[in-house]
Amino acid sequence: MLKKLLLLFLTIGQILAASSFIGEGKRAELFEITDNEVPTFRITISDDSFEILRQAMQNHRHVFKKNPNEQKPKNEVEFEKVKNATMIVEINGEKKEFNKVQFDLGGSSARTYGRQAFNIRIKDKKKDLYGRSQFRLRSDPRDATSLRSKLCCDMLNRMGVVSISANYVLLYVNDEYFGFYVLMDAPKLPWVEQVFGEKDTTNLYKCKSGGLYLTEQSCAYGCENENDDVTDRAEWIDFLKAIDNAKTVDDIEKVLDIENYINTAVFDYLVGATDHFFGLGHNYSMYKNPKTGKWIMIYYDFDSDLGQDIIMFDYYNFRPLESKDFLHYTVKEWFRNNNMNVIKIGVFDNLPYFEKTLAKVVKETFNPAVLFPHIDELKEFIRPYVVHDKTPNENGIHPGVLNFVNPTDYNLEHFEANSEFTTINVPDIGSDAYECDPVYMDENYQYPIDKEVESEIDFNRWDGFDWVKFLGFDPSVMEPQPEESKCLAEKIGYPCCKEGNTKVYAHDANGDWGYDFKAKEWCGITPYDGRKDDEVCWSEPLGYPCCKKSCIVYEIDNDGKWGYEDNTWCGIQSYCS
């Protein structure tokens, strides 16, 4: 039966014509030749390691952030990467054998789902697999379609953006079927050598943990160098300082590949990405191209794109927009969480270039006349593999589900519906964002929806979430300001000068300034005159009051300047300027 199944898979794989969506010559040979077939990876490890692997895959905990004080459950087993595994790859009618292979569990949150993830590296420096030697095998258990990672890589490849690539693979470990996976590049040192020709680069950084928005404060040591031998971060920190101190787009462009960056930003905006740089500030790498001297942003982990978990847009957001019509958010609304130079100047001060790039991408890539046929082609190509993995065995478990403590998995109906236009569990961004095709521009066009499996977006998902317990501190609590200020300086957090200290050393919108030489700090001289509140509070139509106690500015956006009082955002009044 197994031989018949494999024969069926190979036959169907050969029927599919090579995709014309990406174009030739843009990817490694491995991904070119696997457009037409799904290869099989056969990993062999010791029996002892295999048993530990089985146990390590049993995990019911969903850990958002590691707590150093948290004790590991007694029954939790850790799997140490196997450095002496072997691998046979059946591909293109041939068998390729590798005797020096590293094999490990991969993924983060995906470890708690039924399907798992794995990392593979060919350690023999004299061998590779059609131009690649390091791979990520991802089951993408949150994606009911198994299409998102592949589609996103294909779109970036088609756009000409520096990017990893993806296709599909079947995995066996010690001759046991482990399932159908997305086969992806790993943006590591071998990848850089294979793509850019630089061996053992010292300038490849992985920015994974979150909140890493290309500032010196967040990224100098928040991003990890992929070369374990590197201890000197001078070039990396110099780059971050240059971004922090930039005043113009030209300043940004001197150190950052702006074309690649803007294309990445356009991609992020169009696919509704919440889990990359512009959203949560992670799942990207930075590489300094020695030929140009400029840094390049490289995305990875795409299973949350194309509308998956769109409500994550409001994750860790203390001032969410009232409108949840994510599809029609402007560029500044979509990127509003970031007030960093690389976004303020690189994108917002560069909108004509952004919009020109956006129009080009919409026309050539993110266009239903171009993209929909590719989606349909991929869906038909992977259907037999998905059908196989979504058909329960005699124990009611889907093939490829390896975590039996939490064997959650989508069913075939979910795959069929969510790969079209039906929202399930988490939302998809509707396709009417596209241009160019009158069929999809018609506001009355009705997309087919499978009501049997459709779900609605939970806009209240983060209501009542205990951020203090999650983060270890309360980011919404600011230092209390005095109810009544004696001088203007107190409005922005400085003390008033003591009696007798009246010499003026400076003057600005907040009055005269003295200096307390004993405390070594500036102090305010001009008394607070009980300035009247604005007759019309500009922030009230947006759902927020105006600030009453302070002129401290915590954020600036297209609407104006924002302060924070009494656990809520407030609009800075005109008398503060």
Buried (B, 14 or more C-beta within 10 A) or exposed (E): EEEEEEEEBBEBBEEBEEBEBBEEEBBBBBBBBBBBBBBBBBBBBEEEBBEBBBEBBBBEEEEEEEEEEEEEEEEEBEBEEBEBBBBBBBBBEEEBEBEBBBBBBBBEEBBBBBBBBBBBBBBEEEBBBBEBBBBBBBBBBBBBBBBBBBBBBBBBBBBBBBBBBBBBBBBBBBEEBBBBBBBBBBBBBBBBBBBBEBEEBBBBBBBBBBEBBBBBEBBBEBBBBBBEEBEEBEBBBEBBBBBBEBEEBEBBBEBBBBBBBBBBBBBBBBBBBBBBBBBBBBBBBBBBBEEEEBBBBBBBBBBBBBBBBBBBBBBBEBBBBEEBEBBEBEBBBBBBBBBBBBBBBBBBBBEEBBEEBBEBBBBEBBBBEBBBEBBEBBBEBBBBBBEBBBEEEEEEBBBBBBBEEBBEBBEBBBBBBBBBBBBBBBBBBBBBBBBBBEEBEEEEEEEEEBEEBBEEBEEEBBEEEEBEEEEEEEEEEBEEBEEEBEBBBBBBEBBBBEEEBEEEEEEEEBBBBBBBEEEEEBBBBBEBEEBEEEEEBBBEEBEBBBBEBBBBBBBEBEBBBBBBBEEEBBBBBBBBE
